[in-house]
Amino acid sequence: MTPAETNEESHVKPHIGTLNEKPLHAALKAWYAEPSDRFEVPLDGFVIDIMRDRLLIEIQTGSVSALRRKLTALVKRHPTRLVIPIAATRSIIKLDNEGTEQARRNSPKHGRMYDVFSELVALPSLLGDSNLQVEVLLTEEEEVRRRSETHGWRRHGWVTNERRLVGVIDRVCFHHPADFLAVVLPSLAEPFTTADLANAVSCTRRLAQQMAYYLRKMGVITVVGKNGNALCYKRSLLTSAPCED
């Protein structure tokens, strides 16, 4: 880090800034924090969620595509970790105009680690970059909804007002492209198609195609032929490295 960057950071207060933050993002940042971390650090024209020594940490609770420009710039000069929460369980809470809870139910949707691939395909230029780490947090969340007169017609007038963190169930960090193979393809026979991949991990064919696209771009699987119109893949020989802070 240059002296200019150090001076630029010197005014940052050693607390977790939450100004204009959504509750889920603020709660995840607090959960993730370690004693020596710095928060809301200005660097290279951006504001970094967390700086841990030389490691930049960005927590993204919305679409990863919104971070494409920021991540593309940061990974050119800095080791960067993208943290993506996925709601394994979610409670849906409906509030009236006074903020009183009217109803609560469990969402039938249960996110899994594999869902991260539907976000990562938004970063094709960064796939396999040695400066980019990805960490998935499987979470318990509450989704708070309120009535709206102008929005939410698909939900009969109910719109999502905020998301809240209940807890973190598990975390998986991918430091090296080969780390994905250990989780996604531990025992799938070769060669395999995206249909085989979808069956192996019990996901949709579309998600399996996104997984294959990501793994292929990172160089951890290769195309070895076709079965009809379907591409056939096999694993590439890569070594894995642990995720380090």
DRENDO-1510 file (C-alpha; in Angstrom, 1 decimal, always signed):
<recs>
REC; n; res; u; v; w
REC; 1; MET; +0.0; +0.0; +0.0 .
REC; 2; THR; +1.3; +3.4; -1.0 .
REC; 3; PRO; +1.8; +6.3; +1.5 .
REC; 4; ALA; -1.0; +8.2; -0.4 .
REC; 5; GLU; -3.4; +5.3; +0.2 .
REC; 6; THR; -2.3; +5.1; +3.9 .
REC; 7; ASN; -3.0; +8.9; +4.3 .
REC; 8; GLU; -6.3; +8.5; +2.5 .
REC; 9; GLU; -7.4; +5.9; +5.1 .
REC; 10; SER; -6.1; +7.7; +8.2 .
REC; 11; HIS; -9.4; +9.5; +8.9 .
REC; 12; VAL; -11.5; +6.4; +8.8 .
REC; 13; LYS; -13.0; +5.7; +12.3 .
REC; 14; PRO; -12.4; +2.2; +13.7 .
REC; 15; HIS; -16.1; +1.2; +13.9 .
REC; 16; ILE; -18.5; -0.4; +11.6 .
REC; 17; GLY; -20.3; +2.3; +9.6 .
REC; 18; THR; -24.0; +1.7; +8.9 .
REC; 19; LEU; -25.1; +5.0; +7.4 .
REC; 20; ASN; -27.8; +4.2; +4.7 .
REC; 21; GLU; -27.0; +0.5; +5.0 .
REC; 22; LYS; -29.7; -2.1; +4.8 .
REC; 23; PRO; -30.1; -4.2; +8.0 .
REC; 24; LEU; -28.9; -7.5; +6.4 .
REC; 25; HIS; -25.7; -5.9; +5.0 .
REC; 26; ALA; -25.0; -4.2; +8.3 .
REC; 27; ALA; -25.6; -7.3; +10.4 .
REC; 28; LEU; -23.4; -9.5; +8.1 .
REC; 29; LYS; -20.6; -7.0; +8.3 .
REC; 30; ALA; -20.8; -7.0; +12.1 .
REC; 31; TRP; -20.9; -10.8; +12.2 .
REC; 32; TYR; -17.9; -11.0; +9.8 .
REC; 33; ALA; -15.8; -8.4; +11.6 .
REC; 34; GLU; -12.6; -9.2; +13.5 .
REC; 35; PRO; -10.9; -6.9; +16.0 .
REC; 36; SER; -8.2; -5.5; +13.7 .
REC; 37; ASP; -10.5; -4.9; +10.8 .
REC; 38; ARG; -11.1; -1.4; +9.3 .
REC; 39; PHE; -14.5; -0.4; +7.8 .
REC; 40; GLU; -15.7; +1.8; +5.1 .
REC; 41; VAL; -12.2; +2.4; +3.8 .
REC; 42; PRO; -11.8; +4.7; +0.8 .
REC; 43; LEU; -9.4; +3.2; -1.7 .
REC; 44; ASP; -8.9; +3.6; -5.5 .
REC; 45; GLY; -12.0; +5.7; -5.8 .
REC; 46; PHE; -14.2; +3.2; -4.0 .
REC; 47; VAL; -15.3; +2.5; -0.4 .
REC; 48; ILE; -14.4; -0.9; +0.9 .
REC; 49; ASP; -16.7; -2.7; +3.3 .
REC; 50; ILE; -13.9; -4.3; +5.3 .
REC; 51; MET; -10.1; -4.1; +5.0 .
REC; 52; ARG; -8.3; -6.9; +6.9 .
REC; 53; ASP; -4.5; -6.2; +6.5 .
REC; 54; ARG; -4.1; -6.3; +2.7 .
REC; 55; LEU; -7.3; -8.2; +2.1 .
REC; 56; LEU; -10.3; -6.3; +0.8 .
REC; 57; ILE; -13.7; -7.8; +1.7 .
REC; 58; GLU; -16.9; -6.9; -0.1 .
REC; 59; ILE; -20.2; -8.3; +1.2 .
REC; 60; GLN; -22.9; -8.3; -1.5 .
REC; 61; THR; -26.5; -8.9; -0.5 .
REC; 62; GLY; -27.9; -7.9; -3.9 .
REC; 63; SER; -27.0; -8.8; -7.4 .
REC; 64; VAL; -23.3; -9.4; -7.9 .
REC; 65; SER; -23.5; -7.8; -11.3 .
REC; 66; ALA; -23.8; -4.4; -9.5 .
REC; 67; LEU; -20.2; -4.9; -8.2 .
REC; 68; ARG; -18.7; -5.8; -11.6 .
REC; 69; ARG; -17.0; -2.4; -12.1 .
REC; 70; LYS; -15.7; -2.2; -8.6 .
REC; 71; LEU; -14.4; -5.7; -8.4 .
REC; 72; THR; -12.7; -5.5; -11.8 .
REC; 73; ALA; -10.8; -2.4; -10.7 .
REC; 74; LEU; -9.9; -3.7; -7.2 .
REC; 75; VAL; -8.6; -7.2; -8.2 .
REC; 76; LYS; -6.0; -5.6; -10.5 .
REC; 77; ARG; -4.1; -4.4; -7.5 .
REC; 78; HIS; -5.4; -6.1; -4.3 .
REC; 79; PRO; -6.4; -9.5; -3.0 .
REC; 80; THR; -10.2; -9.2; -2.8 .
REC; 81; ARG; -12.8; -11.5; -1.2 .
REC; 82; LEU; -16.4; -11.4; -2.4 .
REC; 83; VAL; -18.8; -12.6; +0.3 .
REC; 84; ILE; -22.2; -13.8; -0.9 .
REC; 85; PRO; -25.0; -14.7; +1.5 .
REC; 86; ILE; -27.5; -17.3; +0.4 .
REC; 87; ALA; -30.7; -17.8; +2.5 .
REC; 88; ALA; -30.9; -21.4; +3.4 .
REC; 89; THR; -34.1; -20.7; +5.4 .
REC; 90; ARG; -36.2; -17.6; +5.4 .
REC; 91; SER; -39.2; -16.4; +7.4 .
REC; 92; ILE; -41.6; -14.0; +5.7 .
REC; 93; ILE; -43.1; -11.4; +8.0 .
REC; 94; LYS; -45.9; -9.1; +7.0 .
REC; 95; LEU; -46.3; -5.8; +8.9 .
REC; 96; ASP; -49.2; -3.3; +8.8 .
REC; 97; ASN; -48.7; +0.4; +8.4 .
REC; 98; GLU; -48.0; +0.8; +12.1 .
REC; 99; GLY; -45.3; -1.8; +12.0 .
REC; 100; THR; -47.3; -4.5; +13.8 .
REC; 101; GLU; -46.7; -8.0; +12.7 .
REC; 102; GLN; -49.8; -9.4; +10.9 .
REC; 103; ALA; -48.5; -12.8; +9.7 .
REC; 104; ARG; -45.5; -14.9; +9.6 .
REC; 105; ARG; -44.6; -18.0; +7.6 .
REC; 106; ASN; -41.7; -20.0; +6.4 .
REC; 107; SER; -40.7; -19.6; +2.8 .
REC; 108; PRO; -40.8; -22.8; +0.8 .
REC; 109; LYS; -37.5; -21.8; -0.9 .
REC; 110; HIS; -34.3; -23.1; +0.5 .
REC; 111; GLY; -31.1; -21.8; -0.9 .
REC; 112; ARG; -28.0; -23.9; -1.3 .
REC; 113; MET; -24.3; -23.2; -1.9 .
REC; 114; TYR; -24.7; -24.1; -5.6 .
REC; 115; ASP; -27.0; -21.1; -6.1 .
REC; 116; VAL; -23.9; -18.9; -5.9 .
REC; 117; PHE; -23.1; -19.9; -9.5 .
REC; 118; SER; -26.1; -18.0; -10.8 .
REC; 119; GLU; -24.5; -14.8; -9.5 .
REC; 120; LEU; -20.9; -15.6; -10.4 .
REC; 121; VAL; -21.6; -15.9; -14.1 .
REC; 122; ALA; -22.1; -12.1; -14.0 .
REC; 123; LEU; -18.3; -11.7; -13.6 .
REC; 124; PRO; -16.9; -13.5; -16.7 .
REC; 125; SER; -13.7; -11.3; -16.9 .
REC; 126; LEU; -12.8; -12.2; -13.3 .
REC; 127; LEU; -13.3; -15.9; -13.4 .
REC; 128; GLY; -10.2; -17.7; -12.1 .
REC; 129; ASP; -8.4; -14.4; -11.2 .
REC; 130; SER; -5.8; -15.2; -8.5 .
REC; 131; ASN; -6.7; -12.0; -6.6 .
REC; 132; LEU; -10.4; -12.9; -6.3 .
REC; 133; GLN; -11.7; -15.2; -3.5 .
REC; 134; VAL; -15.4; -16.1; -3.1 .
REC; 135; GLU; -17.0; -16.9; +0.2 .
REC; 136; VAL; -20.5; -18.2; +0.5 .
REC; 137; LEU; -22.5; -17.8; +3.7 .
REC; 138; LEU; -25.5; -19.9; +4.2 .
REC; 139; THR; -27.9; -17.9; +6.4 .
REC; 140; GLU; -31.1; -17.8; +8.2 .
REC; 141; GLU; -33.1; -14.7; +7.3 .
REC; 142; GLU; -36.3; -12.8; +7.9 .
REC; 143; GLU; -37.9; -11.0; +5.0 .
REC; 144; VAL; -40.1; -8.1; +6.1 .
REC; 145; ARG; -42.9; -7.1; +3.8 .
REC; 146; ARG; -45.3; -4.1; +3.9 .
REC; 147; ARG; -48.3; -3.1; +1.9 .
REC; 148; SER; -47.8; -0.7; -1.0 .
REC; 149; GLU; -50.4; +1.1; -3.1 .
REC; 150; THR; -48.2; +1.5; -6.1 .
REC; 151; HIS; -45.9; -1.6; -6.1 .
REC; 152; GLY; -46.0; -5.3; -5.5 .
REC; 153; TRP; -48.9; -6.2; -7.8 .
REC; 154; ARG; -47.4; -9.7; -8.1 .
REC; 155; ARG; -47.7; -10.2; -4.4 .
REC; 156; HIS; -51.1; -8.5; -4.1 .
REC; 157; GLY; -49.6; -5.3; -2.9 .
REC; 158; TRP; -47.0; -6.7; -0.5 .
REC; 159; VAL; -43.4; -5.5; -1.2 .
REC; 160; THR; -40.1; -6.4; +0.6 .
REC; 161; ASN; -39.2; -3.7; +3.0 .
REC; 162; GLU; -36.0; -5.2; +4.4 .
REC; 163; ARG; -34.1; -8.4; +5.1 .
REC; 164; ARG; -32.8; -9.3; +8.5 .
REC; 165; LEU; -30.1; -11.7; +9.6 .
REC; 166; VAL; -31.1; -14.4; +12.1 .
REC; 167; GLY; -27.9; -16.4; +12.0 .
REC; 168; VAL; -25.2; -17.9; +9.8 .
REC; 169; ILE; -25.5; -21.7; +9.4 .
REC; 170; ASP; -22.3; -22.5; +7.4 .
REC; 171; ARG; -19.6; -20.8; +5.4 .
REC; 172; VAL; -17.5; -22.1; +2.5 .
REC; 173; CYS; -14.5; -20.1; +1.1 .
REC; 174; PHE; -13.1; -20.7; -2.4 .
REC; 175; HIS; -9.6; -19.4; -2.6 .
REC; 176; HIS; -8.4; -21.4; -5.7 .
REC; 177; PRO; -10.5; -22.5; -8.7 .
REC; 178; ALA; -9.9; -26.1; -7.8 .
REC; 179; ASP; -11.7; -25.6; -4.5 .
REC; 180; PHE; -15.0; -25.5; -6.4 .
REC; 181; LEU; -14.4; -29.1; -7.7 .
REC; 182; ALA; -14.1; -30.4; -4.1 .
REC; 183; VAL; -17.6; -29.2; -3.3 .
REC; 184; VAL; -19.4; -29.3; -6.7 .
REC; 185; LEU; -17.9; -32.4; -8.3 .
REC; 186; PRO; -16.6; -34.7; -5.6 .
REC; 187; SER; -17.6; -38.0; -7.1 .
REC; 188; LEU; -19.4; -37.4; -10.5 .
REC; 189; ALA; -18.3; -39.9; -13.1 .
REC; 190; GLU; -16.5; -38.7; -16.2 .
REC; 191; PRO; -17.3; -37.7; -18.8 .
REC; 192; PHE; -20.4; -35.8; -17.7 .
REC; 193; THR; -23.0; -33.5; -19.2 .
REC; 194; THR; -24.9; -30.7; -17.5 .
REC; 195; ALA; -27.8; -33.1; -17.3 .
REC; 196; ASP; -25.6; -35.4; -15.3 .
REC; 197; LEU; -24.4; -32.5; -13.1 .
REC; 198; ALA; -28.0; -31.4; -12.5 .
REC; 199; ASN; -29.0; -34.9; -11.4 .
REC; 200; ALA; -25.9; -35.2; -9.2 .
REC; 201; VAL; -26.5; -32.1; -7.1 .
REC; 202; SER; -30.3; -32.0; -7.5 .
REC; 203; CYS; -30.5; -28.6; -9.2 .
REC; 204; THR; -32.2; -27.3; -12.4 .
REC; 205; ARG; -30.6; -27.8; -15.8 .
REC; 206; ARG; -30.2; -24.0; -16.1 .
REC; 207; LEU; -28.2; -23.8; -12.9 .
REC; 208; ALA; -26.1; -26.8; -13.9 .
REC; 209; GLN; -25.3; -25.0; -17.2 .
REC; 210; GLN; -24.2; -21.9; -15.2 .
REC; 211; MET; -22.0; -24.0; -13.0 .
REC; 212; ALA; -20.4; -25.7; -16.1 .
REC; 213; TYR; -19.8; -22.2; -17.7 .
REC; 214; TYR; -18.1; -20.9; -14.5 .
REC; 215; LEU; -16.0; -24.1; -14.0 .
REC; 216; ARG; -15.0; -24.1; -17.7 .
REC; 217; LYS; -14.0; -20.4; -17.7 .
REC; 218; MET; -11.8; -21.0; -14.6 .
REC; 219; GLY; -10.1; -24.0; -16.3 .
REC; 220; VAL; -11.1; -26.6; -13.8 .
REC; 221; ILE; -13.2; -28.6; -16.3 .
REC; 222; THR; -12.7; -29.1; -20.1 .
REC; 223; VAL; -14.8; -30.2; -23.0 .
REC; 224; VAL; -13.9; -33.6; -24.2 .
REC; 225; GLY; -16.6; -34.3; -26.7 .
REC; 226; LYS; -20.4; -34.4; -27.2 .
REC; 227; ASN; -23.2; -36.8; -26.5 .
REC; 228; GLY; -25.8; -35.8; -29.1 .
REC; 229; ASN; -26.1; -32.1; -28.7 .
REC; 230; ALA; -24.8; -32.0; -25.1 .
REC; 231; LEU; -21.2; -31.1; -24.4 .
REC; 232; CYS; -19.2; -33.7; -22.3 .
REC; 233; TYR; -16.8; -32.5; -19.7 .
REC; 234; LYS; -14.0; -33.9; -17.5 .
REC; 235; ARG; -12.0; -32.4; -14.6 .
REC; 236; SER; -8.7; -30.6; -15.2 .
REC; 237; LEU; -5.7; -31.3; -13.0 .
REC; 238; LEU; -5.4; -28.4; -10.7 .
REC; 239; THR; -4.2; -28.1; -7.1 .
REC; 240; SER; -6.2; -26.4; -4.3 .
REC; 241; ALA; -5.0; -23.9; -1.8 .
REC; 242; PRO; -6.6; -23.0; +1.5 .
REC; 243; CYS; -8.6; -19.8; +2.0 .
REC; 244; GLU; -6.4; -17.4; +4.0 .
REC; 245; ASP; -7.3; -14.2; +5.7 .
</recs>
